[in-house]
Amino acid sequence: MLTQTISATTTKVAPACHAQTPPFADQFSVIARCSGVVATEFSYKKEEEIYGEDEPAEYVYQVIRGAVRTYKLLSDGRRQIGAFHLPGDVFGLDPDSTHRLTAEAITDTTVRLVKRRSLEAAAGSNVQVAHHLWTMTASDLRHAEDHMLLLGRKTALERVATFLLEMDRRLAKAGMMALPMCRRDIGDYLGLTLETVSRALSQLNDQGILAFSSARQIVLRNRQRLADMDA
């Protein structure tokens, strides 16, 4: 686990905090450069656990390369994925002293870590750091609320449409989405079976709304029709 291997990595303390307000996606990078905040990079192999449910929440993380899923195992053995974290995303901002979810690397992944205690100390003395942390926490809450609505009120096809629009916004380059997660992951995120996800994607393909370049590479041909499903 991280607490056993972190001493083998290189740490650095940045000399000062930027005065300018950064783009939202890079706020954590600015915090990591603040005086007194120790940032460390660490790499995980595909499917390797980053932290487990109920483990001490000692660090906050930012994805540098790769992708991470956070999930909870239900009492009947099913897995509910709460979020996918992609390059630039921050995770591990738990309100309590322990993690509510488990975090795993979906692919080979590198993350930036900052000790939670150093973040709390920096926020106590720097209003800019406090504001950035509040903004990121509010974003996590908004995502959780949107996800709850998706699971509770949308049909299977609407859920897949919502997911594709989210990934299109976060991943698409030159019109192509290269999904790091498999269809089983997508199903566990949307509260659907693997078969239902595959059937919905095939339906969207048959309707000309999307096309597959490979199993995980998708081109959206008609975003407006997809958005109409998500409305």
C-alpha positions in Angstrom: 0.0 0.0 0.0 0.9 3.7 -0.3 2.0 4.1 3.3 4.5 1.3 2.9 6.1 2.6 -0.3 5.8 6.4 -0.3 9.3 6.8 1.1 10.8 5.5 -2.1 9.4 8.4 -4.1 10.8 11.9 -4.5 9.1 14.7 -2.7 9.4 18.4 -3.2 8.3 21.5 -1.3 7.4 24.4 -3.6 8.6 27.9 -2.6 5.5 30.0 -3.2 1.9 30.1 -4.2 0.8 31.6 -7.5 -1.1 34.9 -7.1 -3.3 34.4 -10.2 -6.6 32.5 -10.2 -6.0 29.4 -12.3 -8.4 27.6 -14.6 -10.6 25.3 -12.5 -9.1 22.1 -13.8 -5.6 23.2 -12.6 -6.5 24.6 -9.2 -5.0 21.6 -7.4 -1.7 22.1 -9.3 -1.6 25.6 -8.0 -2.2 24.4 -4.4 0.5 21.8 -4.8 3.0 24.6 -5.5 2.1 26.6 -2.4 4.7 27.1 0.3 4.6 24.4 2.9 2.7 21.9 0.7 4.6 18.7 -0.1 3.7 17.1 -3.4 4.8 13.6 -4.5 4.2 11.6 -7.6 3.5 7.9 -7.5 2.7 5.3 -10.1 0.2 2.4 -10.0 -0.2 -0.6 -12.2 -3.5 -1.4 -14.0 -6.1 -2.7 -11.5 -3.8 -1.8 -8.5 -5.6 -0.4 -5.4 -4.6 3.2 -4.5 -6.6 3.2 -1.2 -9.3 1.1 0.3 -12.6 1.8 1.9 -12.4 2.8 5.5 -8.6 3.3 5.3 -7.2 6.6 6.8 -7.6 9.5 4.4 -4.0 10.8 4.7 -3.6 12.1 1.2 -5.4 13.9 -1.6 -4.7 12.9 -5.1 -4.6 14.3 -8.7 -4.4 12.1 -11.8 -1.4 13.0 -13.9 -1.6 10.1 -16.4 -4.1 7.2 -16.7 -7.5 6.9 -15.1 -8.9 5.9 -11.7 -12.3 4.6 -10.6 -13.7 5.0 -7.1 -16.3 2.5 -6.0 -18.1 0.8 -3.1 -18.9 -2.9 -2.8 -22.5 -3.5 -1.8 -23.6 -6.1 0.7 -24.7 -8.5 -2.1 -21.3 -8.3 -3.8 -22.2 -5.9 -6.5 -19.9 -2.9 -7.2 -21.2 0.6 -7.5 -18.7 3.0 -9.2 -19.1 6.5 -7.9 -16.8 8.3 -10.4 -14.1 8.0 -13.0 -11.1 10.3 -12.5 -9.2 11.3 -15.6 -6.0 13.4 -16.0 -6.2 16.6 -14.1 -9.0 15.3 -11.8 -8.7 15.4 -8.0 -10.0 12.6 -5.8 -9.7 11.6 -2.1 -11.3 14.8 -0.7 -13.2 12.9 1.9 -15.0 14.9 4.6 -14.1 12.4 7.3 -10.7 11.0 8.5 -11.3 7.7 6.5 -12.1 7.0 2.8 -15.7 6.2 2.0 -14.8 4.4 -1.2 -12.1 2.3 -2.7 -9.9 3.8 -5.4 -8.2 1.7 -8.1 -6.1 2.4 -11.2 -8.1 1.5 -14.4 -4.9 1.6 -16.5 -1.2 2.2 -15.6 -1.6 5.5 -13.7 0.5 8.2 -12.2 -0.9 10.5 -9.5 0.2 13.5 -7.6 -0.3 13.2 -3.8 -0.5 15.9 -1.2 -0.7 15.2 2.5 -4.1 16.2 3.8 -2.5 17.8 6.9 -0.4 20.1 4.8 -3.4 21.1 2.7 -5.4 21.8 5.9 -2.5 23.9 7.3 -2.2 25.8 4.0 -5.9 26.5 3.8 -5.9 27.8 7.4 -3.3 30.5 6.4 -4.1 31.1 2.8 -7.5 32.2 1.7 -6.8 31.3 -2.0 -6.0 27.7 -1.0 -9.2 27.6 1.1 -11.2 28.9 -1.9 -9.7 26.3 -4.3 -10.4 23.5 -1.9 -14.0 24.7 -1.4 -14.5 24.9 -5.1 -13.3 21.4 -5.7 -15.3 20.0 -2.9 -18.5 21.7 -4.2 -17.7 20.2 -7.7 -17.6 16.7 -6.1 -20.9 17.3 -4.4 -22.5 18.5 -7.7 -21.2 15.4 -9.5 -22.6 13.2 -6.7 -26.0 14.9 -7.0 -26.1 14.5 -10.8 -25.1 10.9 -10.5 -27.9 10.2 -8.0 -30.4 11.8 -10.4 -29.0 9.7 -13.3 -29.4 6.4 -11.3 -32.8 7.2 -9.9 -34.7 8.9 -12.8 -33.3 7.9 -16.2 -33.9 4.9 -18.4 -31.0 2.7 -19.5 -30.6 4.4 -22.9 -30.7 7.9 -21.2 -28.0 6.8 -18.7 -25.7 5.7 -21.5 -26.4 8.9 -23.4 -25.5 10.9 -20.3 -22.3 9.0 -19.8 -21.3 9.4 -23.4 -21.9 13.2 -23.3 -19.8 13.4 -20.1 -16.9 11.4 -21.6 -17.2 13.5 -24.8 -16.7 16.6 -22.8 -13.8 15.2 -20.8 -12.0 13.0 -23.2 -12.8 13.7 -26.9 -9.9 14.8 -29.0 -10.3 15.4 -32.7 -13.8 14.0 -32.5 -12.7 10.7 -31.0 -13.4 9.3 -27.5 -10.8 6.7 -26.3 -12.5 5.2 -23.2 -10.0 3.9 -20.6 -12.8 2.0 -18.8 -14.4 -1.3 -20.0 -18.2 -1.8 -20.5 -18.5 -3.6 -17.2 -17.1 -0.5 -15.5 -19.6 1.6 -17.4 -22.4 -0.6 -16.2 -21.3 -0.5 -12.6 -21.2 3.3 -12.9 -24.6 3.6 -14.5 -26.3 0.8 -12.4 -26.8 -1.4 -15.5 -25.7 -4.9 -16.5 -22.9 -5.4 -19.0 -25.5 -6.7 -21.5 -27.7 -3.6 -21.1 -24.8 -1.3 -21.8 -23.8 -3.3 -24.9 -27.3 -3.3 -26.1 -27.7 0.5 -25.7 -24.4 1.2 -27.5 -25.5 -1.1 -30.3 -28.8 0.7 -30.6 -27.1 4.1 -30.7 -24.7 2.7 -33.4 -27.7 1.4 -35.5 -29.3 4.8 -35.3 -26.2 6.5 -36.6 -25.7 8.5 -33.4 -22.2 7.0 -32.8 -19.7 4.8 -34.5 -17.0 2.4 -33.2 -13.4 2.7 -34.3 -12.6 -0.1 -31.8 -14.2 -1.6 -28.7 -13.3 1.5 -26.6 -12.9 4.2 -29.3 -16.1 6.0 -30.1 -17.0 8.8 -32.6 -20.1 10.7 -31.8 -21.9 11.5 -35.1 -24.9 13.3 -33.8 -24.4 15.0 -30.4 -27.7 16.8 -30.6 -29.8 13.6 -30.7 -27.7 12.3 -27.8 -28.3 15.6 -25.9 -32.1 15.3 -26.6 -32.0 11.9 -24.9 -30.2 13.4 -21.9 -32.6 16.3 -21.5 
